[in-house]
Amino acid sequence: MNLHGTAVLVGDRGILVTGASGSGKTTLALAIVARFAEQGRLCRIVADDQLLVSPHHGRVVCRAPAPIAGLAEVHGIGPRAVSFEPAMVADLVLRLVPAAQMERFQADMVELVAGCTLPRIDLAERNVAAALPIVASRLGLAPFPVYD
């Protein structure tokens, strides 16, 4: 199945970023990679703009279509080479929506992808500054470590 979105791997966690064209999917994915790579984490783009997704034992596996593997579209410039991973298992969906549609406090949400249910967070489109702390909190990464 082909899905319009961007996939990014943060350590052992796979994130799908979805939203309308121009909503900032690639910008957010590149910001996630930059932010968490600074902390010494493995962070790579898996696919940008188009994803091949398939179910595998109840999990969603994401890959890049061969023609765009290793490329990310930089707004206003075009495709550029990036360090990438060939595949990932998705753990979370970040859906970019217009700011007016954002709820201040979101209930637990899910999204069906390739027949599998994934947790979902809605984020205001084109707002990386607000999105990064939310992603860090959800993944239990600094500045929001998970305490036992």
C-alpha angles and dihedrals in degrees: 000000000000117000129189105232147078127268124207130181119217110185104305095338123098121209127194115203113200134175144112122310109281094020093119104260095144093040091053093046092051090047090051090051092048095045099048096036085061086063090055096257125141103253124169142155112248098186137346127212096348127045133186105219128185136170118246119179092330095314130103115240116199128199136168120249106251097247093059101033109133095015132110124186112236108207111253094006108059136229117350131182116258135177105265146179118229095226145356142184111244118234102167141024120216108196115197112215136169110282091242089063094054120114115218091223115024125210116224106286133188136196129206111231121175089342093306127110116235130180112254135203122192115220131185109261118248093013107114093159091062095038100054097064090047091053091046091050093049092049094042092240129145129318082031107043119179112248122205 
